[in-house]
Amino acid sequence: MEAFFVLATWLDVMAISACAGVLACCLWVMPRHAPGHFHQRLWAGLGAALALLTAASAVLLVARTLEFSGAPFASLPTDLPLVLQQTQYGHIWQVRMAAVGVLWLCWLGGGSRSLRPVAAPVSMLALLVVVFSRSATGHAGDQGIYSGGVWVDCLHVWSSGIWVGSLFAMSLLVFPLLLRQVEIERALAAEVFARLSRVATLALAAIVASGIYNAWGGLDGIGDLWQSRYGQILSVKVALVIWMVYLGGHNRYHKVPALQRWVGMPTAPASFWQRVPGWRPLSATRGGAYLLSRCARAVHLEAALGVLVLAAAALLHHGMPPADMRHMGYVPATPPTLASMPVRGVGRV
């Protein structure tokens, strides 16, 4: 059953990331002057991501109900109404589904290109409500659903979704079109990749800051990184993120300038970061198709690593931080039952 709980959480963070990434591409990566079929493809991708988010929300409700009750699947018809009506998790889940409904309405309205400039930012705001529901019902919500830890975790989940999700969107929706039209859309290819790099850099800064805060609260000392299961999973997650940063750094400091030189755009002077070991410059004389294919390959690999990072995040969500374990005197928590659970209790996962 524990595997099902982790799978439900992983599906949820994947769906949130997919939505955040597509919306980030619509708002900040794909320029408005790009041909309409790029925007249409992204908006269609948002519909698929919303379908995944809707399904993930339902699966998550089932998983949390089973965790709360400790009962088998056969008891769901009885337990689900109790969770929805008598627990704070159920109340937060209802708000989440209202936000998902707003997302669907925005997506339908955004089918009209004239309404899309309004539908996209409103959709991002509605998605932030979904992100809040994710954070408020996890470890961060133990001190209260409006505590500082919840807002920091919201920033972490949202920025992680933008970073990883934009890689998904670029890999599945944008690069296949750009690779077929690279000779026609030279300037667009260089601009889109440069914009993606800037968005990823800003998201990464938020991820690092909020991640350090979360780790500081969950670990009592540096030794917990290898002496506890929670710390070991966190260490793997950090290693995967560093690998993604390494790949993204080469994109930013070598592939983007090479694309810009190929297009004839001015490039920034060489910097210290371009001399990182293992980073090799690319020659613009190889042609746009070669350069863009190298960009796409790097983004594909980053996206695959992102899937593993989100899997590690799901495992962490279902583990108890060492600091909390020591605070509890290493006494394992007894799983709450619906009968004993307080009406306002969120329940720890």
C-alpha positions in Angstrom: 0.0 0.0 0.0 2.9 2.4 0.7 4.0 2.1 -2.9 0.5 3.3 -4.0 0.7 6.3 -1.7 4.1 7.3 -3.1 2.8 6.7 -6.7 -0.2 9.0 -6.0 2.1 11.8 -4.7 4.5 11.4 -7.6 1.6 11.6 -10.1 0.4 14.7 -8.4 3.7 16.6 -8.5 4.2 15.4 -12.1 0.8 16.9 -13.0 1.4 20.2 -11.2 4.8 20.4 -12.9 3.3 19.7 -16.3 0.7 22.5 -15.8 3.2 25.0 -14.4 5.7 24.3 -17.2 3.2 24.7 -20.1 1.9 27.9 -18.5 5.5 29.2 -18.0 6.2 28.5 -21.7 3.0 30.3 -22.7 3.7 33.3 -20.5 7.4 33.8 -20.6 9.2 31.4 -23.0 7.2 31.6 -26.3 7.1 35.2 -27.6 3.8 36.6 -28.7 5.1 37.2 -32.2 5.7 33.5 -32.7 3.5 31.8 -35.3 0.1 30.8 -34.0 0.6 27.0 -34.3 3.3 27.2 -31.6 0.8 28.8 -29.2 -2.0 26.4 -30.2 0.2 23.4 -29.6 1.2 24.7 -26.1 -2.5 25.4 -25.2 -3.5 21.9 -26.4 -0.7 20.5 -24.2 -2.1 22.5 -21.2 -5.4 20.6 -21.8 -3.6 17.3 -21.5 -1.8 18.5 -18.4 -5.1 19.5 -16.8 -6.6 16.1 -17.5 -3.6 14.6 -15.7 -4.0 17.0 -12.8 -7.7 16.2 -12.5 -7.0 12.5 -12.4 -4.1 12.9 -10.0 -6.3 14.9 -7.6 -8.9 12.0 -7.6 -6.1 9.4 -7.0 -4.6 11.5 -4.3 -7.9 11.8 -2.5 -8.3 8.0 -2.5 -4.7 7.5 -1.3 -5.1 10.0 1.6 -8.4 8.5 2.6 -6.8 5.0 2.8 -3.9 6.5 4.8 -6.2 8.2 7.3 -8.5 5.2 7.8 -6.1 2.3 7.5 -9.0 0.4 5.9 -9.1 -1.5 2.7 -10.4 -0.2 -0.7 -13.8 -1.7 0.0 -14.4 0.9 2.7 -13.9 3.9 0.4 -17.7 4.5 -0.2 -18.1 5.0 3.5 -14.8 6.8 4.3 -14.6 9.2 1.4 -17.6 11.3 2.5 -16.2 11.5 6.1 -12.8 12.7 4.9 -14.4 15.3 2.6 -16.8 16.6 5.2 -15.0 16.2 8.6 -11.3 16.7 8.0 -9.3 19.8 7.1 -7.7 17.8 4.3 -11.1 17.3 2.8 -11.9 21.0 3.0 -8.6 21.9 1.4 -9.2 19.3 -1.3 -12.5 20.9 -2.2 -10.8 24.2 -2.6 -8.2 22.5 -4.8 -10.9 21.1 -7.0 -12.6 24.5 -7.3 -9.2 25.8 -8.5 -9.0 22.9 -11.0 -12.4 23.9 -12.2 -11.2 27.5 -12.8 -8.2 26.1 -14.7 -10.6 24.2 -17.0 -12.7 27.3 -17.6 -9.6 29.3 -18.4 -8.4 26.6 -20.8 -11.8 26.6 -22.6 -11.8 30.4 -22.8 -8.1 30.4 -24.0 -9.2 28.5 -27.0 -9.9 31.9 -28.4 -6.5 33.6 -29.2 -7.9 37.0 -28.2 -8.7 35.7 -24.7 -5.5 33.7 -24.1 -3.5 36.7 -22.8 -5.9 36.9 -19.9 -6.6 33.2 -19.5 -2.9 32.2 -19.1 -2.1 34.5 -16.1 -5.4 33.7 -14.4 -4.6 30.0 -14.9 -1.2 30.4 -13.2 -2.9 32.0 -10.2 -5.4 29.2 -10.0 -2.5 26.7 -10.2 -0.9 28.5 -7.2 -4.0 27.5 -5.2 -3.5 23.9 -6.2 0.2 24.2 -5.2 -0.9 25.6 -1.8 -3.2 22.6 -1.3 -0.1 20.4 -2.0 2.0 22.2 0.6 -0.6 22.7 3.3 -1.3 19.0 3.5 2.3 17.9 3.7 5.1 18.2 6.2 5.1 22.0 5.8 1.5 22.1 7.1 2.3 20.5 10.5 2.8 24.0 12.1 -0.4 25.3 10.5 -1.7 25.7 7.0 -0.8 29.4 6.9 2.6 29.0 8.6 5.8 30.3 7.0 6.9 26.8 6.1 3.9 26.3 3.9 4.6 29.5 1.9 8.2 28.5 1.5 7.2 25.0 0.4 4.7 26.6 -2.1 7.5 28.5 -3.6 9.6 25.4 -3.8 6.9 23.3 -5.4 5.9 26.1 -7.8 9.4 27.0 -8.9 10.3 23.3 -9.3 7.2 22.8 -11.4 8.2 25.7 -13.7 11.8 24.4 -14.0 11.0 20.7 -14.6 7.6 21.3 -16.3 9.1 23.8 -18.9 11.6 21.0 -19.9 8.6 18.7 -20.4 6.8 21.3 -22.5 9.8 22.1 -24.6 10.7 18.4 -25.2 7.2 17.3 -26.2 5.6 20.4 -27.6 8.0 23.0 -28.9 11.2 21.4 -30.1 9.5 18.9 -32.5 8.1 21.9 -34.3 11.2 24.0 -34.2 13.4 21.2 -35.5 11.2 20.9 -38.6 11.3 24.7 -39.2 14.7 25.6 -37.9 15.9 27.2 -41.2 12.7 29.2 -41.4 12.4 30.2 -37.8 16.1 30.9 -37.1 15.6 34.0 -34.9 12.7 32.3 -33.1 14.8 29.2 -32.2 17.5 31.4 -30.7 15.1 33.6 -28.8 13.0 30.7 -27.4 16.0 28.9 -26.1 17.5 32.0 -24.5 14.1 32.7 -22.9 13.9 29.2 -21.6 17.4 29.5 -20.1 16.5 32.7 -18.3 13.2 31.3 -16.9 15.1 28.2 -15.7 17.8 30.3 -14.0 15.2 32.3 -12.0 13.3 29.2 -11.1 16.5 27.5 -10.0 17.4 30.4 -7.7 14.0 30.0 -6.0 14.4 26.3 -5.7 17.8 26.5 -4.1 16.7 29.2 -1.6 13.5 27.4 -0.5 15.2 23.9 -0.6 17.9 25.1 1.8 15.2 26.3 4.1 13.3 23.0 4.0 16.5 21.0 4.5 17.5 23.2 7.5 14.2 22.4 9.2 14.2 18.7 8.4 17.8 17.8 9.2 19.5 18.2 12.6 23.0 18.0 11.2 25.0 17.4 8.0 25.4 13.7 9.1 21.7 13.1 8.6 22.3 13.3 4.9 23.9 9.8 5.0 22.8 8.4 8.3 19.1 8.5 7.8 16.9 7.2 5.0 15.3 10.6 4.6 18.8 12.2 4.2 19.9 9.6 1.7 16.9 10.2 -0.5 17.5 14.0 -0.2 21.2 13.5 -1.1 20.2 11.6 -4.3 17.7 14.3 -5.2 20.4 17.0 -4.7 22.8 15.0 -6.9 20.2 14.8 -9.7 19.5 18.5 -9.4 23.3 19.3 -9.6 23.5 17.1 -12.8 20.5 19.1 -14.3 22.2 22.4 -13.4 25.4 21.2 -15.0 23.6 20.4 -18.3 21.5 23.6 -18.1 24.7 25.7 -17.5 26.2 24.4 -20.7 23.0 25.3 -22.5 23.1 28.8 -21.1 26.8 29.6 -21.6 27.6 27.6 -24.8 24.5 26.5 -26.7 22.6 29.7 -26.5 25.5 31.9 -27.6 26.2 29.5 -30.5 22.6 29.7 -31.7 22.8 33.5 -31.4 26.0 33.7 -33.4 24.4 31.5 -36.1 21.5 33.8 -36.3 23.8 36.9 -36.4 22.7 38.2 -33.0 25.3 39.9 -30.7 26.5 37.7 -27.8 27.9 38.5 -24.4 31.6 38.4 -23.9 33.2 35.3 -22.5 32.8 34.9 -18.7 34.2 32.7 -15.9 31.3 30.3 -16.1 32.1 29.3 -19.7 35.3 27.7 -18.4 33.7 25.1 -16.2 35.5 21.7 -16.7 33.8 19.5 -19.3 31.9 22.3 -21.0 32.9 22.5 -24.6 32.0 25.4 -26.8 30.0 24.9 -30.0 30.8 26.3 -33.4 28.0 28.2 -35.2 29.4 27.0 -38.5 27.9 23.5 -37.9 24.5 24.9 -38.8 21.2 25.6 -37.1 19.8 22.1 -37.4 22.9 20.6 -35.6 22.9 23.3 -32.9 19.2 23.0 -32.2 19.3 19.2 -32.1 22.1 19.5 -29.5 19.9 21.9 -27.5 16.9 19.5 -27.8 19.0 16.5 -26.7 20.2 18.3 -23.6 16.7 19.4 -22.7 15.4 15.8 -23.2 18.0 14.5 -20.8 17.2 17.2 -18.3 13.5 16.3 -18.5 14.3 12.7 -17.8 16.3 13.6 -14.8 13.5 15.9 -13.7 11.2 12.9 -13.6 13.6 11.2 -11.2 13.8 14.4 -9.1 10.0 14.4 -8.7 10.1 10.7 -7.8 12.6 11.5 -5.0 10.4 14.4 -3.9 7.4 12.0 -3.6 9.5 9.6 -1.5 10.6 12.5 0.8 6.9 13.5 1.2 6.2 10.1 2.7 9.3 10.0 4.9 9.7 11.6 8.3 12.6 14.1 8.6 15.2 13.2 11.2 14.6 16.4 13.1 10.9 15.4 13.6 11.9 11.9 14.6 14.2 13.1 17.3 11.6 15.5 18.5 9.2 12.6 18.9 11.9 10.5 20.7 12.1 8.0 17.8 8.6 6.8 18.7 6.8 5.9 15.4 3.5 7.7 15.0 0.4 5.6 15.2 -1.6 5.9 12.0 -4.7 7.9 12.8 -8.2 6.5 12.2 -11.2 8.3 11.0 -12.8 7.8 14.4 -10.0 9.4 16.3 -8.9 12.0 13.8 -9.8 15.6 14.9 -12.1 17.4 12.6 -9.5 20.1 11.7 -6.6 17.6 11.5 -4.6 17.5 8.3 -2.8 14.3 9.1 0.9 13.7 8.6 2.1 11.7 5.6 
